[in-house]
Amino acid sequence: MSTIASTRPMTTEQMLALPDDQVDRELIRGELREKPMTRRNRWHSTVEARIAQSLQNWLDGQPEPRGQVASGEAGFRLHHDPDSTVGIDVAYVSAEVAARQPDFTFFEGPPVLAVEILSPSDKQEEIDEKVELYLKTGVAVVWVVNPRFKTICVYRPGADPELFSERHELVAEPHLPGFRVPVIRLFGK
């Protein structure tokens, strides 16, 4: 009689215990994903800063409790058992999720908005998988930003994707009430 060894899904705590060796790690449904640390180029960094600033400007005008804007591969545990823990370029977190954080390592729960800014090393399959994961775990709005083509593709659960170019104004109703920004401004013009 042969026995097949089952591999147990990795937990967020196990992933965080791995050495800090300049490897970018995420968990997707308990499966460890590793790739070399991405070198951010100036286009990625500038767009990230502009998006975070636009969101923070909007947030500053909202009534209390306001939630929180996070950027720079902010860590989120989106789901437990199996764990899905990822880094998000820019995110808006509801006041409820921000208030229930047990520590400063990562956010527990999905953000309202997740922004992924494409880098030259990104693969379409990986981006598609993350968008699907975000939507299935409760993220209300996902923006996939392409600095090269100066476009933003917006995903929402149960809706067709929408493409915004420099000629458009980006909105995020009803989840970010009153948020509006010309897309061209996010790309530095």
N, C-alpha and C positions, 0 to 999 in steps of 0.2 A: 504494500500500500504506500503510495507516495503522498506527500503533503506539499501543498502549494503555499508558500509563504505570502502572506498578504502585506502589502505596504500600507501603512496607516498614513492618512493625510497629515501633512505638517501643520503645526499650529503657528500662530503669530509669535508666540513666546519662543518657540524653537528657532524660527527664522531670525528673530532679534538677537538670539544667543550666538549666531554664527559670527565669525571674525569680521572685523571692519577692514576689508582688504580691497577696497575700491571696486567692488562688484555691486551692480545695481540688482537688488532682489525684490521680488514681489511674490505673493501667493495668489493663485487663481484656483478657487475651489480646492484648497489644500495642496495644490501642486506648486512646488518651488520653481520659479522662473528666474534665471540669472542671465545677465549680459554685462559686458564691460560698461563701466560708468560712462555715460554719455557726456561728451564735451559740448557744452552749450556754446553756440556761436552768437555773435552779437545780434543777429536778427531775432533769434529765439529769445534772448534775454531782454531785448528792447520791447518786443511784443508782450512778453510776460509782464514786464513792469507797467506798460500802458494799460493792459487789461486789469491788472490788480488795482492800479490807480483809479481807473474809471469805476470799478466796482466799489472801491472804498469811498470815492466821492458820492456815489449814489447812497451807500450805506449810511454815511454821515448825516444825510437828510431824512433818514427814516426814523419813525418813533421807536422809543424803547419798548421792549428789548429788541436789540438790533441784530443779533447774530454776529458773524465774524467772517472776514475775508482772509484766506490763507494762500500762500504761494511758495514756490521753490520746492516742488516735490513733497508737498505736505502729505503726511502719512494718514491713511484712512483704513480702518478695519470695517469693511462694508458688510461682512457677513460672518457668522460663526458656524462652525461644525458642518461642513468644513470651512475653514477660514479663507476669506478673500481679503488680502491686505495689500494696498497699492499706494504709490506716490502719485499725487495729482499736481500738475503744473500750477493751476490756480483754481480755487474753489470758494464758493459761498456756502457757509454753514448756518443753518437756522439757529435761532437763539436757544431752542430746546436742546439741540445736539451739542452746541457749544457749552451749555450750562452743566451737562452731565458727564463731563470728561474726568476720568479717574486720575489721569496723569498727563504729562506733557509729551509723551512719546508719539502718540497718534490719536486721531479722532475715532471715537466709537460710533459707528453709524454712517449713513451716506450723507453727503452734502446735498443741498438743493441744486447747486450748479457745479458741474465738473468741466474744467477747460483743459483740453490736451492740445499742446502746441507741437506741431510736427517738427522733427529733427531729421537731418539727412539719413541717420541710421535707422529710423523707424520703418517697420515693415507693415504693409497694409493689413495683413492678416492679424498682427498684434493689435493694431488700432481698432479694427473691427471687433476683436474679442473683448477689448476693454470697454468699448461703447456698449456692447451687448451686456456685459457684466454690470456696468453702471445702471443701465435701464432696468435690469432684472432685480437689482438690489435696492431700488427706491430712489435713485437720482432722478430728479424731475426734468432737468435740462442738461444736455451735454453739448459743448461747443468743441469742434475739432477745427483748429486754426492752422491754416497753411500759409506761412510767411512768404514762401516763394511766389505763390500765385495770388496772395493777398485776398484770400477767401476764408469764410467761416461756414462750416456745415453744422446746422443745428438739429439735434436729435431730441425727440420727446417720446415717452412711452405711447405706443399705439398710434403714432402719427408718421407720415412720410417725412423724410429728412428735407430740410430747407437750406438752400445755398444763398449766402449773402456775399456780395462783392463790394468793392470800394464805392460803388454807386448807391449802396443801400444804407439804411439806418438799422442797427441791431437793437432789437427789443427782447425782453424776456418775460412778458406778461403771461400768466398772472402771477408767476412765482417770484419775480423781482418787480413789484409794482412801481411803475414810473421810470424804470431803467431804460434809457435810450442813449445811443451813442452812434455817430457816423462811423461806419466801418473803416473809412479812410483814416480816421484819427488813431485807430488802434495800430495802424501800420506806419505811423510817423509822418503823416502829411497834414 
